[in-house]
Amino acid sequence: MISSFSIHSCETSPERSPHATSEFRVFLSPNSADKPAVEAIQQRLASANPAIPCWLDKNDLRAQGTWMSQLEEILRTCEVALV
């Protein structure tokens, strides 16, 4: 069971075109206790019709670059963040 979460709209940064798109629509940021439940949410969103692509560190954090720069990038381009 998820103890609590917050939903935030990702703000469009000045350098991003309002028409820019991201491969991810939702940024998921679970704490360690909620990770299994959040992974289940990601799977449900991915299997929706149409699929809703989500960013989750376990699957999408890349080895190249810093984790902070990757988080800044996805938060500039996603539509919603679930924290």
DODREN-50768 format. One record per atom (N, C-alpha, C): x, z, y. Coordinates in steps of 0.2 Angstrom, whole numbers, padded with zeros to 4 digits, always signed. Each point is the difference from the previous one (the first is absolute). Example, Ala and Ser with C-alpha at 12.3 -4.5 7.8 and 13.67 -1.06 7.14 Angstrom:
BEGIN
+0066+0039-0028 -0004+0000+0006 +0004+0000+0006 -0002-0004+0005 +0004+0001+0006 -0004+0003+0005 
***
This chain:
BEGIN
+0004+0000-0006 -0004+0000+0006 +0004+0000+0006 -0001-0004+0005 +0003+0000+0006 -0002+0005+0005 +0005+0004+0002 -0002+0006+0004 -0002-0002+0007 +0003-0004+0003 -0003-0003+0007 +0004-0006+0001 -0003-0004+0005 +0004-0006+0002 -0003-0002+0007 +0004-0004+0004 -0002-0002+0006 +0000-0008+0000 -0004-0003+0004 -0001-0007+0000 +0002-0002+0008 +0005-0004+0001 +0002-0002+0006 +0000-0007+0001 -0002-0003+0005 +0001-0007+0002 +0007-0001+0002 +0003-0006-0003 +0007-0001+0002 -0001-0004+0007 +0004+0002+0004 +0000-0003+0007 +0004-0006+0000 -0002-0005+0004 +0003-0006+0001 +0006+0001+0005 +0006-0001-0002 +0006+0001+0004 +0000-0006+0005 +0004+0001+0006 +0000-0005+0005 +0003-0006-0003 +0005+0000-0005 +0004-0006-0002 -0004-0003-0005 -0006+0002-0003 -0004-0003-0005 -0005-0004+0003 -0001-0006-0002 -0006-0004+0002 -0006+0003-0003 -0006+0000+0004 -0006+0003-0002 -0003-0004-0006 +0003-0006-0001 -0002-0004-0006 +0005+0000-0006 +0005+0004+0001 +0005+0001-0006 -0003+0003-0006 +0002-0002-0005 -0003+0003-0007 +0006+0003-0004 -0002+0005-0004 +0005+0003-0004 -0003-0001-0007 +0005+0000-0005 -0002-0001-0007 -0004+0007-0002 +0001+0005+0004 -0004+0006-0002 -0005+0002+0006 -0006+0002-0002 -0005+0002+0004 +0000+0008+0001 +0002+0004-0005 -0001+0007+0000 +0007+0003-0002 +0002+0005+0004 +0006+0004-0001 -0002+0006-0003 +0003+0002-0006 -0002+0006-0004 +0006+0005+0001 -0001+0006+0002 +0005+0005+0000 -0002+0006-0003 +0001+0001-0007 -0002+0006-0003 +0005+0006+0000 -0002+0006-0001 +0005+0005-0001 +0001+0000-0008 +0005+0004-0002 +0001-0001-0007 -0006+0003-0005 -0003+0004+0002 -0006+0003-0004 -0005-0005+0000 -0001-0004+0005 -0006-0005+0000 +0002-0007-0002 +0006-0001-0002 +0003-0006-0002 -0004-0004-0005 -0002+0004-0006 -0004-0004-0005 -0007-0002+0002 -0003+0004+0004 -0007-0002+0003 +0001-0006+0005 +0005+0000+0004 +0001-0005+0005 +0002-0007-0004 +0004+0001-0006 +0001-0006-0004 -0006-0003-0003 -0005+0004-0002 -0006-0002-0002 -0004-0004+0005 +0000+0003+0006 -0003-0003+0006 +0003-0007+0001 +0007-0001+0000 +0003-0006+0001 -0002-0005-0006 -0001+0002-0006 -0002-0004-0005 -0007-0003+0001 -0004+0005+0002 -0007-0002+0001 -0001-0005+0006 +0004+0001+0005 +0000-0005+0006 +0003-0007-0002 +0005+0000-0004 +0003-0006-0002 -0004-0004-0005 -0005+0004-0004 -0004-0004-0004 -0007-0001+0003 -0001+0001+0006 -0006-0001+0004 +0000-0008+0000 -0006-0002+0002 -0001-0007+0001 -0003-0001+0007 +0003-0003+0005 +0007-0002-0001 +0005+0007+0000 +0006-0002-0003 +0005+0006+0000 +0002+0002+0007 +0001+0007+0000 +0003+0003+0007 +0007+0002-0002 +0005-0004+0003 +0007+0002-0001 +0002+0006+0003 +0003+0005-0003 +0002+0006+0002 +0008+0001+0000 +0003+0003+0004 +0007+0002+0000 +0001+0007-0002 +0004+0001-0005 +0001+0006-0003 +0008+0001-0002 +0003+0005+0003 +0007+0001-0001 +0003-0002-0007 -0004+0003-0005 +0003-0001-0007 +0000-0007-0002 -0004-0004+0003 +0000-0007-0002 +0004-0005+0005 -0001+0002+0006 +0002-0005+0006 +0006+0002+0004 +0003+0006-0001 +0006+0002+0004 +0006-0004-0003 +0003-0004+0004 +0005-0004-0002 +0007+0004+0000 +0005-0003-0004 +0007+0003+0000 +0004-0001+0006 -0002-0006+0003 +0004-0003+0006 -0003+0003+0006 +0004+0002+0005 -0003+0002+0006 -0001+0008+0000 -0002+0003+0005 -0001+0007+0000 -0008+0001-0001 -0001+0006-0003 -0008+0001-0001 -0003+0001+0006 +0003+0003+0005 -0003+0000+0007 -0002-0006+0003 +0004-0005+0000 -0001-0007+0002 -0006-0003-0004 +0000+0001-0006 -0005-0003-0004 -0007+0003+0002 +0000+0007+0001 -0006+0003+0002 -0003-0003+0006 +0005+0000+0005 -0002-0003+0007 -0003-0007-0001 +0003-0004-0004 -0002-0007-0001 -0007+0000-0003 -0001+0004-0005 -0007-0001-0003 -0005+0003+0005 +0001+0006+0003 -0004+0003+0005 -0002-0005+0006 +0005-0004+0001 -0002-0005+0006 -0005-0006-0003 +0000-0001-0006 -0003-0006-0003 -0007+0002-0004 +0000+0006-0002 -0006+0002-0004 -0006+0001+0004 -0006+0000-0003 -0006+0001+0004 -0002+0008+0000 +0001+0003-0006 -0002+0007-0001 +0005+0004-0003 +0001+0006+0002 +0005+0005-0004 -0004+0006-0003 +0001+0001-0006 -0003+0006-0003 +0006+0005-0001 +0000+0005+0003 +0005+0005+0000 -0002+0007-0003 
***
